[in-house]
Amino acid sequence: MPHPKYHGQQGIVEGRRGRAYLVSINDGNKSKTLLSRPEHLVKVKEQVKK
């Protein structure tokens, strides 16, 4: 389960690692990659600009 700090963040799915997804997000000025299982992800209607 992702850390609660990242709750509500939007990102881009970069790939898969096993059953989990690699999600790229911006945390302040840093770009971070999170591992998250599909049950913790929600598809948004609008696209996020990279």
PECORDA-V578450 format. One record per helix or strand of 3 or more residues. SS is the DSSP state (helix for helix, strand for strand). FROM is the first residue (numbers start at 1). TO is the last residue. If there is no record, write none. Layout:
SS,FROM,TO
SS,FROM,TO
This chain:
helix,4,6
strand,12,17
strand,20,27
strand,30,37
helix,38,40
